[in-house]
Each structure stands twice: as C-alpha cells, then as structure tokens.
Amino acid sequence: MSAGGPKTRPQVPEGKSRFLTTTQKTIVEGAFHVGYTTTWESFQKEVPYSTPKKP
C-alpha cells in the first residue's frame, strides 16, 4: 500500500467513438477511485406525433 503521499493518477486521453465520449474525472479527496464521465449522443430522431388518417 502507498504511504500518505499525494494522490496522483496518469492522465488518460478523452475517449471518443461514434455516439459515446468518455472523460476522466478529477481526483476527489476521500474517494476510492477517480472514475469516468460518459456522455451519450442521441442517435435516434424524434418526430412529433401526428394522428393517422381515418380509413
């Protein structure tokens, strides 16, 4: 285990894919791990509802 020295973590580059972006969070004192933030981009189109024609 490490002594009570300063907490450091290697910087990880931002991960990008077609609909997903992952970024590394900053170190929070007292937290067990650093963690990552995941951002999803919408890949579905939302179309306003219109009532169908009556037969």
Contacts in CASP RR format, 6 or more apart in sequence:
PFRMAT RR
TARGET T0000
AUTHOR 0000-0000-0000
METHOD contacts of the structure
MODEL  1
MSAGGPKTRPQVPEGKSRFLTTTQKTIVEGAFHVGYTTTWESFQKEVPYS
TPKKP
7 27 0 8 1.000
7 29 0 8 1.000
9 24 0 8 1.000
9 27 0 8 1.000
9 34 0 8 1.000
11 24 0 8 1.000
12 24 0 8 1.000
14 21 0 8 1.000
14 22 0 8 1.000
14 23 0 8 1.000
14 24 0 8 1.000
15 21 0 8 1.000
15 22 0 8 1.000
15 23 0 8 1.000
16 22 0 8 1.000
18 43 0 8 1.000
19 40 0 8 1.000
19 41 0 8 1.000
19 42 0 8 1.000
19 43 0 8 1.000
20 38 0 8 1.000
20 39 0 8 1.000
20 40 0 8 1.000
20 41 0 8 1.000
21 38 0 8 1.000
21 39 0 8 1.000
21 41 0 8 1.000
22 36 0 8 1.000
22 37 0 8 1.000
22 38 0 8 1.000
22 39 0 8 1.000
23 36 0 8 1.000
23 37 0 8 1.000
23 39 0 8 1.000
24 34 0 8 1.000
24 35 0 8 1.000
24 36 0 8 1.000
24 37 0 8 1.000
25 34 0 8 1.000
25 35 0 8 1.000
25 36 0 8 1.000
25 37 0 8 1.000
26 34 0 8 1.000
27 34 0 8 1.000
28 34 0 8 1.000
END
